[in-house]
């Protein structure tokens, strides 16, 4: 009898130990703790509001998540190499207007999109050149570019919204279909995850942020890495604005701005990217964006004051950074 009890206890303890081991492994990953937070929030909001996981609300939630996640993919690459772009939210607003003007000039809509993204890339190149070769901190460079691009957008648009060009099929694919924008975000995440983890560019980005002197001595072209990541971030900002313009059907010259930029940065930081550089995860940026989207959507459904969302974001960033530093110390990778 005692042997059978012992066998039963051993049989119960074994899966429990396996579960604890899995949870420990998950928590040791940079984005691990925030995954558990995301799951907990989904369970909570579904338990308190039966409409949370309905198809209609999931479409709304996907729209809350998509734009910050696309922005985060670029900002994470910059944060890893110890830079930041404050102007990306303004390119979010500028790119759709450039696309509209190019389409009105007679270009096919797809070609007009390419022109808009090329302009965004050139803005990123300009930011990178000023930051790298003139030794201006990226915070200052992109702050100045933020106001410059805002002025250009308002001047070109004369302060009025513009309709998004394109036929129904292209419009649906680019953003108007319920989950299209989120699928674009997932595609960007997938590509950028491979770039960061499985390509020389990604490894050199991590090396640049981890120890810039050692990276330079190892033969890594630091300037090229930083300039390239500025161009990448600006292009993704423009692409995000174009996708959003197709979803809404029009473009507001005051759309995006610093709010969408800070949501992108917050997604990356909450998801495990170190502000000090040298470490980051694209998947964590996706999870961080989902957490922010779930909070925003959940608060909306529950009728909680929208001002409380900013309080939660601030608290989430502080908690995420404290947790990331603690877990980095547990992994023997405490940031310097």
FENBELSUL-V588211 format. One record per residue. D_FIRST is the distance of its C-alpha to the first C-alpha in whole Angstrom. Layout:
d_first
D_FIRST
D_FIRST
This chain:
d_first
0
4
5
5
6
9
10
11
12
14
15
17
18
20
22
23
24
26
28
29
30
32
34
35
36
38
39
41
43
46
46
42
42
45
43
40
43
44
41
41
44
44
41
43
46
45
43
46
48
47
51
49
48
50
53
56
54
53
56
57
55
55
59
58
56
58
61
60
57
60
62
59
59
62
62
59
61
63
61
59
63
64
66
66
68
69
72
69
69
73
73
70
73
76
75
75
79
80
78
80
83
83
82
85
87
86
83
80
78
75
78
79
75
75
78
76
74
76
78
75
74
77
77
74
76
78
75
74
78
78
75
75
79
80
77
77
73
72
71
75
76
73
74
78
77
75
78
81
79
78
82
83
80
82
85
85
83
86
83
82
79
80
78
76
78
76
75
72
70
71
70
67
66
66
65
66
63
60
58
60
61
57
57
60
58
55
57
59
56
55
58
58
54
55
58
57
54
55
59
61
63
59
59
62
62
59
60
63
61
59
62
65
67
65
65
69
69
66
69
68
70
69
72
72
68
69
72
70
67
69
71
67
67
70
70
66
68
70
68
66
69
70
67
67
71
70
67
69
72
74
75
75
77
75
72
69
70
69
66
65
65
63
60
60
60
57
55
55
55
52
50
50
54
55
58
59
59
57
54
54
52
53
50
50
53
52
49
51
54
51
50
53
54
51
52
55
55
52
54
57
55
54
57
57
60
61
62
58
58
60
58
54
56
57
54
52
54
54
50
50
52
50
47
48
50
47
45
48
47
43
44
47
50
51
55
58
